[in-house]
Amino acid sequence: MTQKSSPVDNDPAHKVILVDGSSYLFRAFHALPPLTNSKGNPTGAVKGVINMIRSLKKGYPDSKIIVVFDAKGKTFRNDIYPEYKAHRPPMPDDLRVQIQPIHDIIKAMGLPLLVIDNVEADDVIGTLAHEATDQGIETLVSTGDKDMAQLVSEHVQLINTMNNEQLDVDGVQAKFGVPPEHIVDYLALMGDKVDNIPGVPKVGEKTAKALIAGLGSLEDVYSRLDDVATLDFRGAKSMKAKLEEHKEQAFLSKELATIKTDVELEWGLGDIKIDEPDNKKLLELYQECEFKTWIKELSTGEVEEPKQQQLPVDRSLYTNLSTEEALQEWLDKLDKAELYAIDTETTSLKYMEAEIVGISLAVAPNEACYIPLAHDYAGAPEQLDRDWVLQKMKPLLEDETPKKVGQNLKYDAHVLKNYDIELNGIAHDTMLESYVLNSTASKHNMDDLAKHYLGHECIDFESIAGKGAKQLTFNQIPVEQAGEYAAEDADITLRLHQVLWPQLEADESLLTLYKKVELPLVQVLTNMEYVGASVNADKLHQQSSEIEQRLQELERKAHDIAGEVFNLGSTKQLQAIFFEKLELPVIKKTPKGQPSTAEEVLVELSHDYELPKVILEHRGLAKLKNTYTDKLPLMINSKSQRVHTSYHQAVTATGRLSSSDPNLQNIPIRNEEGRKIRQAFEAPEGYTLVAADYSQIELRIMAHLSGDKGLLDAFKNGKDIHRATAAEIMEVDEADVDNEQRRRAKAVNFGLIYGMSAFGLARQLGIGRSEAQEYIDKYFDRYPGVKKYMESTRELAAKQGYVETLFGRRLYLPEINSRNGMRRQAAERTAINAPMQGTAADIIKRAMIKMHQWIQESAHDVHMIMQVHDELIFEVPDGQLDAVSAEIKSIMEAAADLDVPLLVDVGHGDNWQQAH
């Protein structure tokens, strides 16, 4: 690298910054919702990595920055241990295509880019850091990889630019519990699942730390094996034998974990030069990626202001409040704050049973406290009286100001409700902020969000409470540990809001969805959950008894068909009966090569064979009994004598609510036994249950989105859409459509909006594939607007990487441009269906919010008690049935303004089945 260079950047007296590009590549890829340019090319990882490098350049303008990436292919570690990193999945296609643009931009920035064969980026960085130390040059290694902690010394520090955490020798000791020189011993003993370094089985973090603290390096441990039993950790007495058995594996692991510092490079540190940026090339690359802010910066010279860095988390600054004076001081802080974070610690995750153990609060990063109220272990310190504290806090908590932010505040609102406190002023919920920004992200819990957005590892609950049957409840955890854990929750919640909120504010449609739908729904769901539903336990017991009899009959029938007695729940015995004795065809195999007996296989086999059909019915009824008829009576709350489900807003990608304990969404209604369960949900005395269900809502949304004239006319004229479709594709008069033709048309209508192929439709209807294809062709011929909508939606999804609902909910599709045909086609099917499912979810949420407002403002004693798919269930006083039913229908049908009428079917009865 001999081009012209900057005299400041190449001065060896200044700090050297070694950037672990490969470490940041994956983190940047997952840190934000997937971004694409107008051509559909992914750009999120490019922006994340380059943003990190730009941040380093601004923070260390006088330092030499060198960027190092892993080379393609295997390294010397694979020669030592072929299974090294074997568990890592292949790099996603939409990440792989971003590597070259990243490399091109780094080079255009004038920065050295190193990619060395047969070694990892870690080894190149280790070698350069070692050389810099020999030359007396301070080194900063920019990485998110814990393995790099072994390089830290008096002259080498680590910096994680995702959370601005900087680690020196003391920092490594504080974070990992071992000094830098023992990081490789630590990794050798406990292994590394990410890199598939085996370590010593049964040695975890605590054991590894104890061995190193007590004996020293791995070599020291093995030279003093007799001393292992004297150390103070669980399992110390039996550890010697495990260490002896796996000695070779331990030393292999150390060799794999050790970063090389002697890689043979063609040039020394002094030969690596910084060049002037090639702004013309940079502008071209930024324009290709469509990075508007950076384009403007290069074109006009207006420099983007660096974002305010988050303060590193410092748990030592948290306080536990144990005096009335300290509490009052904090209440004054809260009263003056515009926004504060709140979190409750309790005895149970079941909100109706949970008792408050403590409350944590935060008003600024690192300014957080914990109020212990009910820790009752032996030797627990004196704590403020819980009732007194809650009464002192009640006015602040019930006031609309100051505003509150929390993580899943619905739970905290429930818990406070148990103490007669209505939590008002809920301004933000970080779980919902994350969910609205990217509903396809797999997790929206605080620990994962902290890693994702802040690069921070929260205290793990199991590390202070243990796990399994012996896990402590929060009231049994020592106050000092509990305080650090709880205060961190409030602190991190506030920090997450500070990161997530600007992203929401930058997108008007997402901001509206968050403020007008998801956030107001918190209060609606809290109220619904608290009211609960009345369930008749005696009816359920009777149903359990009837199902048990039927299960016994099916078991006898299965034995008769098989010609022998066997365990219907045993996979091995089923495989033997099906595929060896009866010689049924093998439809699919398990990952281990065994014939599969999964449900989809049994469904396929049941078309031609009786035994799989019997097994399927037996499985379905057994699940029904175990999940509902046996379990629901046990879920009746002892105080309210009602069942209280939990609704989850941040689970499904499309925005639909899910529920648990019990799961109301999955009660089957296609068989008699499933429908009977709804009979057990009864109206209390003096009330009637009213069920209001949107009719064919997704098909109506399809008509609106596609603008297809045939569909629009059918719905506007109040036609039976399935009968109308049958008449169109089967070329008969509507009056002559029989039930079978209507059934087939219904399968076509719903099948196409779920992306069903001709093969799938043929299998569902029991017809030939060519006949199924003919139905599909005729459907698109009669409804050309639908076909056009589907094609344009696929194109738009591929171009922008996401689709949207009518109300701006965004569903990202990371596989939409995948080279893998099956993944891409699955993403295309999702792209077509998600706007309909998601819009339906948005509509019923909007209806729930309006219904809640009407109930609060009206004089009617009405309770909205359940939401299941497209249906809302109410308890209505008997004398107000007609008036309230009409109002429910009116409000729900006005929840959205579509080009076709929304139609709501309203029924009523003494129980849910009658009402539905």
N, C-alpha and C positions, 0 to 999 in steps of 0.2 A: 504494500500500500504506500505508494511514493508520490501521490498527488499533493498539490499545495495544501498546507495545513495551517491551523490556527496556532500561533505561538503560545497562547495561554493554555489551551486545551492539552497541548503536548508537553507542557512543563512537568517533569517528573516530580517536582516538589509538591504538586497538587494531588488531591485525592483521586484514586482510580475507582470507578464504579463498574462492576461486572454484572450485567443483566442476564438473568436466567430466563431467556425468552421462552423456552419450552414449558417452564413452570407456569408462566403467565398465559400461555396460549389457551389451555383448557379452562383456566379460571375466567379468562375474559370471555370465552365462548359461552359459559354458563352464567355469567354475571348479569346479563341483561336479556330482556326478551329478544328473540332472533330478529336481527335487522337485515333488510335487503335493499338494494338499489332498484331503480325503476325497471331494470332488465331482469329482476328476480335473482340476482347474484347475492349470496349472503355476505354481509359486511360487519356483523357485530363483533367478531373476534378481532378483525383488523382495527376497528375503532378502539376496542378495549386495550389491546397491546400498545398501539401507538399513543394512546392517551396516557398510559403509564410512563412511556419513555419521554413524552413531552413534559410530564410532570417532573420527572427527574432532571431534565435539562433546565427547567425553571428553578428548581430547588437547589441545584448544584451547577451553576453556570461556569465555574472555573475548573470543573473536573473532567477527566477523560472518561467517556462512557463507551464501553465495549459490550456489544450484544452477542450472546452465544445461544445457538439452537442445537438440539439433537440432530444428528445426521439420520438419513433413512437406513433401514436395515438393522441387523443385529450388531451387538458389541462383544467385547472380550468376555463380558459377564455371562453371555449366553453360551460361550465356549466352556466356561467353568461349570455352569449350571443351566442346562437347556430350558428348564421351567421358569427361569427368571422372567418376570413380567408376563408370564403366559396367561394369567387370568384377565389381563386388560383387554377390553373389547376393542375391535378395530376402530380406527379414527373415523368419526362420522364424515360422510361425503361432503356435507356443507361446512365442515371445518377444514378438511384437507384442501379445498379449493381456495381457502383464504391465506394459506401459508405463503405462496409466492407474492401476492400483493403486500403482505407484511414485510417480507424480505426487501421488496423493491422500494417501499417507502423508507425503510431504515437506511438503505444505501443512499437514497436521494437526500436524506437528512444529513448525510456526510459522516454517518457513524460506522465504525468497523463492525462487520457481521462475520462471525466465525461459525463454521459448520465442519467439524472434524470427524472423519470416518472412524469406526470401530471403538469409539469412546462416547460417553454421554457428555452433555453440556456441563454437568457437575464436575467432571474430571478436567475439562478445559479451564473452567472457572477456578477449580482448586489449584491447578498448575500456575495460573496467572496470579492468583492471590499469594501463593507461596513465593513467587518471584518478586512481587511487589514488596512483601515483607522483608525479603533479603536486601532490597534496595532502600528500605526505610520509608516506603510510600504507604500511607494509610489507604485501606481498601474497604469499600462498601459493596456488599453483595446484595443485589436486589432480587429477591426470590420469595416464594411462598412455600418452599419445600423444607420440611423439618430436617431432612438429612444434612442440609447445608450447615446446620448448627455446629457440626464437628469442625468446621473451618474457622469458627470464631476464636479470636485470640486478642492479645493486647493491641494488635494493629489491624484486625479484621472484624467488622461488624456486619450484621444482617439488617436489611430494611425491607418491610413488606409494604409496598406502595398502595395496596388495596385498603389498608387500615392505618398506615403511617406508623406501624409498630417497628421499633428499632431495638435490636438485641445486641448487647455487649456480653462479656463473660458472665457478669452477675445476672443479666437478663436471661441467658440460657439456663443457668442454674435455677432461677425462679420459675421459669416456664416449664422445664422438663424434669426438674428434680435431680439432674446430674450435670456436672460441668462439661464444657465442650469436649475435653479430651476423652470423655467416657461416653459420648453420644454413640459411637460405633459399637461399644460394648453393650450399651442399652438396646440398640437395634438388633445386635446379634443374639441377645438373649430372648427378647420378646418377639422378634421377627417383624415383618412388615407385609400386611395383607395386600396393600396396593401394588408393591413390587414383587409380591410372591417370594419374599425372603422367608425361609421356613422358621428360623429361630428354634427355641426349645419348647416343645409342646407343654402346655399348662403354665408357662411363664408369661405373666401379664405385666402391665406397667409397674404395679406395686412391688411385685416380686423382683423384677429386674432392678428397680431402684434400691431395694433392700440389699440385694446381693452386691451391687456396686458400692453402696455406702458402707457395707460391712467388710468387704473383702478387696475391692478395687477393680482392676481390669478383668477381662475375660480370662486372660492368662493367670492372673492372681486367683480368681475363683477356682479354676481347675487345679491349681497347685495347692489349694487349701480346702479341698472338698470335705474333709472331716470337720471343718469349722462351720459348714453351712447349717448344720442342725442347731447350732447355738444362736443363730440370728433370730430376730424377733419379727417373723412374718408367718402367716397362716400356711401350713404345709411345709415348714422348714425341715422337719424331721424326715420327710420322705423325699425331699428335693434332691439329695445327693444321688440317689439311684437314677432319677430322671436325667440329671446332668451327665452322669456317666454314660447312660444309654445313648444320649444324643450329642456326645462330645464332637464327633466329626461334623454333624450338622451345624452345631454352634459356631465352629471355626470357619466352616464354609460360609455361614451367614455373615460373619464379621468381614470376610474377604469381599463378599458381594456388597456390603454396606459401606466399605471404606472408599472414600473419594480419592482418586489418584492425584498426586501433586507433582508427577514427573512425566506427564505426557510429552512426547517429542514433537515440538512445534517447529515450523520452518523459520519462525522469527521470534525475537524476544519482545518483551513489553515495550521497550523503547522504539521498536520498529513499527509498532501499530499506531497509525496516525489518524487524527480527526481531520476530515475535509470540510470545506465550506458547503453549506446546503445547496443543492441544485434546485432552486425554487421553481424553475420552469417545469422540470420533471415532477416535482412535488405537486404542482398545481394540476398537471395532467392526471396524476394518480388520485388526488383528492376528488377531482371532477368525475373520474371513473367510478369511485365509491360513493359520490354524491354527499361528501361531508361539507355541508353548506357553511358552517361556522369557520372551518379551516380554510375553505376556498376564499371566503370574505377576508380573512386575516391576510392571506397571501396577496390578494388582489388589491386591497385598500390599505394594508399596513395596520389595520385596527386589530390589536392583539386581544385574544380572548382572555378575559380575567380568570386567573386560576381559582378553582373552587376552594372554598374554605375546607381545610383538612379537619377531620374529626380528631379530637384529643384522644390519645391512647387511653384505654380503660385502666383506671387505677383504683382497685378495690379497697386500698388502704384509706381512701378518702371517704368511704361510706361510713355512716354512723348508725348505731342502734340506740333508739330512744327509750330511756328507762326512767325518766323523771317528768313530772308535770311541766316543769319549766322548759325542758328540751322539746316536749310535744308542742307547747304553746309557741315556741320560737318557730317551729316548722309550720304550724297552722298559719302564723303570720306570713311566712314565705309563700304558702299556697294562696293565701288571700290576695297577695300582690302579684302573683304570677299570671300571665296571660293563658298559659297552658301548662298542665303538669301530668306526669304519668302516674298511674295507680295500678297496683296489682295486689290481689289477696292470696294469702297462703292458708290452706284449709286442711281438714282431715280426710276429705273425700273428693273424688272427681264427679260424684253424683250430686248435682247442684241442690236437690231437695234435702239431702242429708248432710251436706257439708257444713262444718262449724269453722268459724274463723280462728286461725292460730296466730296470724299476724298480718300486717298491712305494710307494703313498701311503696315509696313515693320517690319521684325524681322531678327536679325543676330545671336542671341543666346537666350536661355531660359531667359525670363524676360527682355531681351534687345530688346524692340519693341517700335515703334512710330506710330503716326497717323498724317497725313498731312491734316488738314481740308481745303477745297478749295471752297466749294459752299454751306455752310449752310446759309440760307437766312430768318430765322425766325426773328421776331421783337426782337431787342436787341442782335442779334448775334455779337460776337466779330469780329474785323478786321482779315481777313485771307489773306494769300498769293494769288497772282493772279494765277488762274488756268492755263491759257495759258502759263504764264512765267514758272511756276513750271514744266509743262509737257515738255516744250522745254528744260529745264535744265536736266530733267530726260531722255529725248529721247535717247541720245547716250548710256546710261547705259542699258536702256531697250531693245534697238535694238542690242546691242553687244551680242555675243555668251557667253562672260564671263564678270562678274561673272555669275554663274549659278543661275537659279531661281527655287523655289519650290512653289507650291500653291495647293489649294483645288479647283478642277474643274477649272483649268487655262484656259480652252477653253472660258469660259465666260469672264474672264478678258482680254484675247487676243482680243476678239470681241470689248469690250468696248474701249480698247486702240486704236484699229483700227479705231474707230469712230473719233479719234483725230489724225489720220495719224501717228500712232506709231505701228510698227510691233514688237510684243513681241518675241524676240529670246532668245536662251539659256534656253529653258524650259527643265530642267534636271529631274524634278520629279513632280508628281501630287499625293497627298496623297489619293485622292478618288480612283485613279486607282491602287495605291499600295495595298490598302485595298481590292479592287475588285479582283485583280489577286490572292491575298492570299486566299480569300474565297468568291467566287462569290455567294454562297448560303446565305451569311449573308443578312438580310433583308434591312439594311440601310448602306449607305456609306457616309452620310452627316457628316459634321465636328462635330456637337454637339454629335451625337451618337458615333462617333469614339472616341471622347475625353472621354466620359463615359466608353466606352468599353476598350480602350487601356491605358488610363491615369488615369481613375477613377476620372476625373475632370468634374465638372458641369459648362459649359460655361454660360455666361450671355445670358439669353433668350431674343430674339429680341422683343417679345411682352412686356417684362418688361420695355423696354425703349420707345417703339413706340406705345403701346396699341394694340388693336385688332379690328377686324370688320371694319365697314364703317368709323370709326373715326381714324383708324390707321394712324400714321404719316409716311410720306416718310422720307428717311434718311436726306435730307436737312433741315427738320423741327426739327430734334432732337438736343437738346443742345450739344454744342461741347464737353463739359467735359464728358457727358455720352457716346456720340458717340465715343470719343477717346478711352475710356476704352474698349468699346465693339469691336471696329475695331482692336485696337492693340492686343487684346487678340486673335482675329482670326488669325493674322499673327504668334503670339507666339505659339499658339496651333498647327498650321499647321507645323511649324518647329519641334516642339516636336514630333508630330505624325510621321513625316518622320524619325526622329531619332530612333523611336521604330519599324516602319514598314520595313525600308530599310534593317536592318540586317536579318530580317526574309526572305526577298526576296533573299538576297545575299546567304543565306544558302541553297537555292534550285535552282540548275542551270536551270532546265526546266522552272520554274516560272519566274526566272530572265530574261531568253531569251524572253519569251512571253511578259513580261512587256517592255523590252527595244526595241525589234524588231517589236512588233505589237501595243500594246496599246498606248505607249507613242508617237511614230511617227504618229499614227492616229489622235492625237489631232490637228495637223496642217492641215491634210487632211480635217477633218470635219469642222474646222474653215473656211477654204477656201470654201468648198461646201455650208455651211450655209450662208456665206456672199454673195456668188453669187446668191443664191436663184433660184426660178423657175418662169417662166412667166405663168400667169393664166388669161384666158379670162373670165372676170366677166359677160359679157353679156350672154355667153353660160350657165353659172351657173344659172343666173336668169331665163333663159328660162327653164332649167331643173327643177328648183324649182317649177315653174308654172305647168309643166307637172306632177310632182310628187304630187302636191297638188290636181290636178284633180283626179289622181288615188286614192289618200287617201280618197277623198269624195266618189268615187265609191265603195271602199272597205267598208267604213263605212255604206253606204246604204245597201250593200249586207249582212253585219253582222246583221244589224237590221232586214232585211227580214228573215234571217235564224232563228234568235232568236224570231221573232214574236213580238218584242217590241223595242223601242228606249232605248239605254243605252250608258254610257260613256265607250268607248273602253279602256281608260287608267285607269279606276277604278278597283282596285283589288277586292274590295268587290262586286261590281256589276258583274264582271266577274265570281266570285265564285258563286253568286246567279244564274246567267244564266246557267253556265256549270253544276253545281253539284246539284242544287235544281230543276230548271225548266227542263233542258234537261237530267238530271240524268246521266251525263257522269261519267265514272269510276274515282275514286280518285286514282291517281298514287303515289302521294307523299304529305306529310303534312308539314306545316310550323312549326317552333319551338313552336308556340303557339297552335298547333293542328288544324289549319285551312287547308282546301284543297289548295294545292299549284297551282299557275298559272304561275310558272317560265318557262323560255324558253324551258328547256329540257322536261318539262311536256307537253307543247303545241306540241313539236315535236313528242312526243310519241303518243299523242291523234290525231294528224293530219293525221296519217296513216289510221285512221278509221272514222274520223269525219270532216265535212267541216268547221265548225265555227272556231276551233282552227287553221286551215290552213289559214283562212282569217285573223285572228288576228295576226298570225305570219308575214304574208306579210305586214300587216298594220304597225306593230312595226318596221320591217326592213326598210321600206320606210321612216317612220317618223324619224328614227334615221339617215338615210342617208341625209335627208333634213336638219335636225337640225345641224348635225355634219359637213356636207360638202357643199351642194349646197347653203344653206343660209349663212354659216359661212365663207367659203373660200374667198368670195369677200371682207369681212370685214377685212381679214388678209393681204390684199395687202398693202405693205408698201408705204407710201405717197411719199417718196424720190426715192426709187428704182423702184417702180411700179411692184414689184415682191413679191412672197410669200417666207418667210424665216422660214423653220422648225428648230427645235432643235433636234439634234441627241444625244442619251444618251448611253454612253458606259457602265455605271455601274448599269444596271437595271436587265437585264435578267440573269438567272443562267447559261445559256449555252454559253454566249458570244455574242449572236446576238444583233445587234443594235436595239434600239427602237426610236421612234420619237414622238414629240408632237408639237402642235400649228403650223401647223396641223399634225395629226398623219397620215403619209403617208403609214405606214405599214398595216393599217386596212381598206383601201378603198376596198370595196367588188368587186370582179370581176366575181362572179358566176351568177349575174343577169344583165340584160341589163342596168338598171338604174345606177348600180355601175360602169359598164364599161364606160358609157357615161361621168362620172366624169373625167376619164382620157383624154377624148377628149378636156377638157378645159385647160389641160396643153399643151401649144403650144410652138413651136419654134419661136424665134424672127425673124424679117425679115433678110434674108441672111443666115439663119442657118436652119439645119434640126436636129430633135431629133433622136438620136440613142439609142436603148435599147439593152443591152447585158445581156443575161440571162443564167446562168448555167443550163444545161439540166440534170434533174434527179440526182442532185449532191449527195443527201443523199443515194440513192441506189448504186451509184458508190463508195461512201465511205464504205458502207456496204460490197461490193464486195472486196474492198481492206482490210478492217479490218478482215473480216472472212476468206479471202483466198479461198473461195469456187470456185472450178474449173468451175462449170456450169455458175455461174454469171460472173466470170472473162472472160471466153470464149465468152459469149454473148456480153459483152461490147467491148472486144477487136475486135470482128468481126463486130461491128457496127450494131448489131441486135436491133430491137424494143424489149426492155426488157419485156414489158407487153405482147406482142404477144408471145415471147419466153416462158415466164412463163405460159401463157395460154396453149400453146402446151404441156408443160411438165405435168401440173397438171390435164389437161383435156384429155390428151393422144390422141391428134389429130396432124396432120401435121400443121406446121406454116402457110402454104398457105391456110389452111382451117379454120383458126381461124376467127370467125365473131366478130362484134363490141361488142356484149353482152359478149362474152367470154373474150375479151380483157378487157372490163370494170371490170369484176369480178377479173381477174388476177391483174389488177392495184390496186383494193381494197385490195387484199391479199398482194401484194408487199409492199404497204405503210402501211397497217394495222399492219403487223407483226413487222415492225421496230418501230412502236409506241406502241407495246405491246398489240394489240387488241386481245381479246379472241374470241372463236368460237361464243359466244353469241352476241358480238358486231358486228362481221362480218356478222352473220346471219341477224341481224337487219338492217345493212347498205345495204345489197344486197337483202333483202326481201326474204330470203330462209330459209329452216329449219336449226336448229342448227346442226343436224347430218351431213347434206350436207356441212355446213360451216366447221365443224371439219374434214371432209374428205378432203376438199381443203387444210387445214392447214397441215394435216398429209402427203398428197402427196407432198406439197411444201417442207417440211423438208426431205422427202424421196429423192426428186430430188436434193435438195440443202443441203446436210448434213453438209457442212461447216458452214452454217448460224446457224443451230441448235447448233452445237458445240460451236460457238462463243458466242451465247446467254447464254448457260449454263456456260461456263468458265467466262464470264463477271459477271454473278450473283455471282459466287463463289468468284471471285477476289474482287468484291465490298463488299461482306460480310466480307471478310478477312481484307481489308485495310480501309474500310469506305469511299472510294471515287472511281471515275473512271476518266480517263483522255482522252483528245482529242489527235489526232495525233501530235499536236504541244505542248503538255504538259499542256494545260489548265485543271485545276482540278475542279471536281464537287463533293462536299462532300454530303454524303447521310446519315444524322443522323438517319433515320428510317429504314436503311437496315437490322438491326438486331432486329427490334421491335417485341415484343411479340404479338402485334396487327396484325393479319394476313392481313387486308386490307391495313394498312400503310406499312407493309413490302412489299407486292406485288406491291403497287404503287411505292415504292422506287426501286424495281427490274425492273419495266418497265422503269423508268427514267434512271437506270443504263445502260440499253441496248440502249436507244435512244439518251441519252445525248452525247456520243462520236461522233455520226453521226451529230447531230445538231450543236454541238460545233465545230467539225472539219469544217463543212460547213461555220460556222461563221468566223473561223480563216482564211479559204481560201479566202473568199471575202474581208476580211480586208487586207490580204496580197496583193490581187489584187488591192485594192484601193490605197494602199501605192505606189505600183509600177506604177500604172496609174498616180498618182499625180506627181511622180518623172519624168515620161516621158513627161507629159504635161509641167512641169516647164522647162525641158531641150530642148524640141522640138520647132520648129518655128511655129507650128500649133496653131491657136487661138481656142483651144478646152476648153470647160468647163464641168467638171463633176458636175452635179447638183443634183442628187438624188441617194439614195440607198434604195431599197425596197426588203427585203428578199434575193433572190439569183440574183438580177437584179441591174445593174448600168445603169443610164440614163445620156446621154451627149448631149450638144449642139455643133454641128460640122458645120463649114462653108460649104456652099453648094459645093464649088469647091474642097473641100478636103475630100468629103464623102467616096469614095472608099478606099483611102489610110489610113485614120484614122480608118475606120471600121475594116480593116484588122489588124491594129496595136492593136486595142482594143481586138479583138478576140485572137491574139497571146499572149498578155500580160496576159490576164485573164486565158487562158488555161495553161500557164506556172506558175501559182501561187502556184502549189503544184505538187509534183512528186508522183503519185499514180501508183498502179499496173494496173490500167485501164486508158484510156485516159479521161481527162476532156474535155467536149464538151460545147462550148458556142454558143448559137443561137443569131445572131445579126440581128436586124431589124431596119428600119428607117421610118420616116414619118413626116408630118407637126405637128402631135400631139402625145402624149404618147400612146394613144390607137392604132393609126396606126403603130407606131414603135414597139409596143409589139406584 
